[in-house]
Amino acid sequence: MDAAQQEATARARELQRNWYGEPLGALFRRLIDDLGLNQARLAGVLGLSAPMLSQLMSGQRAKIGNPAVVQRVQLLQELAGQVADGSVSAAEAAERMDEIKKSQGGSVLSNTTQTTSGSGAPTVKRVVREIQSLLRSVAAAGDIIDAADALSPSHPELAEFLRVYGAGRTSDAVAHYQSHQN
């Protein structure tokens, strides 16, 4: 990605942060994780094409143009919170997603996502996702690995952190965190 593309992507993500409370890539990844979806299923529920969802997630596009889609995002955020706190089962969530897919209308997207476990503490997966989102918003995975390699001799713990959280998979980072808690 050249400098102009990087600048356009950063600008689009900043607009998303202003309009929706966070970049849509982070929001959609959280919905995918929390509701057990893939990108194609999320696109279908929202009423977007898969390429449009991908463009919104990557920052190639900044705005959701259809108010009904914004409404569906809000409804999925609420559903994800209910799944996270156990008040809605996976089977009920699947039924509700079919209803959400059919819903019409629009509303302003509010930042009311469930970001905590039942105890009030953020879930490990959410914290890992936020760390990854932050690191990946400033550098590509290859650049993060290069930085980790440069830091490795003098700061091995920081280098490991960058490799696992900055360039690694979410599931590996969660496992890494959990292994260090025991």
N, C-alpha and C positions, 0 to 999 in steps of 0.2 A: 504494500500500500504506500503510495507516494505521500509527500507532505501535504499536498492539497486535499487528498482524500482523508488523511488523518485529521486535518483541521475541520473538514466538513462533518466527519463522524463525531468528533468532540463537540462541535456546535450542536449537532442534532441531539446528542445525549444530554447536553446541558438544557436544551429546550424541553426535552422529555422530563428531566428532573423538575423543571419549573412548572410544567403543565400537569404531570402525573405524580409528582412526589419522589420519583426515582427513575433511572433509565429503564425503558421497557424491557431490555434484555434481562435485567435482574428480576423484574416483576414477573415476566413470563417464565423464566427458569424456576422461580419459586413455585408458581402455579403447577408447572410440569412435575416438579418433585413432590409437592404436597398432595396433588391429586392423582399421581401415578399415570400421567399422560405422556405421550410423545408429542413432538411439534406438530405432526400432521393432525392428530386428534384435537389438540388445542386450537389449531387453525379452524378446524371444522366446527367446533363448539362456538368459537367466537364469530364465525361467519366471514373469515378472511381466507384468502388463498394462502397456500403454504409459502410461496415466494414473498408475499406481502408481510407475513408474520416474520419471516427470516430478515427482511429488510428493516422492519421495526426493531427487531432484537439486536441487529448488528449496528444500528445507527445510520444505515443508509437512508432511512426515512425517519422523520421526527414525529409526525402527527398521525393519530388515528382519525381519519376523516369522517367516519360514520358514527353518529351518536349511539346507534343501537349496539355497535361493537363496544363502545366505552361502557355502556350499561352492562353488557355481558361480562366485561372484565371485572367490574365492581361486584357483580353477583358471584363470579368465580372466586374472588378474593374472600367474600363472606363465607362461601362454601368451604374453601380451604381452611379457614379458621375453625369452622365447625368440625371438619374432619380431624384437624390437629387436636382439638380439645375432647374428641371422642363423642360428641353429641350427635354426629352423623356417621353411619357406617359406610364402608366402601360401596356396598350395593345401593344404598340410598343416594350416595354421591353420584353414582352412574346414572340413576334415574333423574336426579336433579339437573345433571349436566345436559341431558336430553331436553328437559324443560327450558333450561337457560338458552340452549341453541335456538329454540323457537321464539324466545322472548323478543319483543319490539320496544322501541322507545329509547330515551337517552337520559343521562344524568351526568353531573359533574363527578369525575372520578375522585374519590376521597382516599386518603391514606389511612384506611381502617383495617389493614391486614393484621392477621393474628401473627405476632412475631415472638410469641413466648410459648413455652410448654405449660401444662396445667399448673406448675408450681410458680409461674410468673417469670421464670428464667428463660432467656433465649435458647432455642434448641441448638445443639451442636451443628447440625447441618445448616441452619440459617446463618450462624456465625461464620462457618467456613465459607458459605456462599458469599457473604458480605466481604470477607477478606479477599476471596478470589476476584470478586467484582472490582474491588478497589485496586488490586495489583494489576489486573488485566485492563483497567481503564487507562493506565499510564504506560503500559508496555506489552508487547506481544510475548507469547510463551518463550520463543527463542531468545529474546532479549533478557527475559527473566533468568533463563538458564545460564546465559553468558554472565550475567551479574553474579549469580550463585557461584559459578566457577571462579570468577575473579575474587570473590570473598572467601572461598573455601579454605585457603591456607591460614588466613588470619582470624576468620570468624566462622568456624564450621557449623555452629548451631544456626546462625542466620542463613548460611548457604542452604542448609537442609530445609529450613522453613520456606525459603523462596522456591526451592525445587518442589516441595510437597504442596504448598498452598498456592503458589503463583503459577506453576506450570503443570501441576498434577490434576488428576481427576478428583471430583468432589468426594466420591466414595473412599478413595485412598486417603485423602486428607482427613476425613472423619475417622477412619480406622487409625490413622497415625495419632490423632488427638486422643482417641480413646485408649490406645496402647500406652500413652504417656501419663494417663490418669491413674493407672493401676499401680 
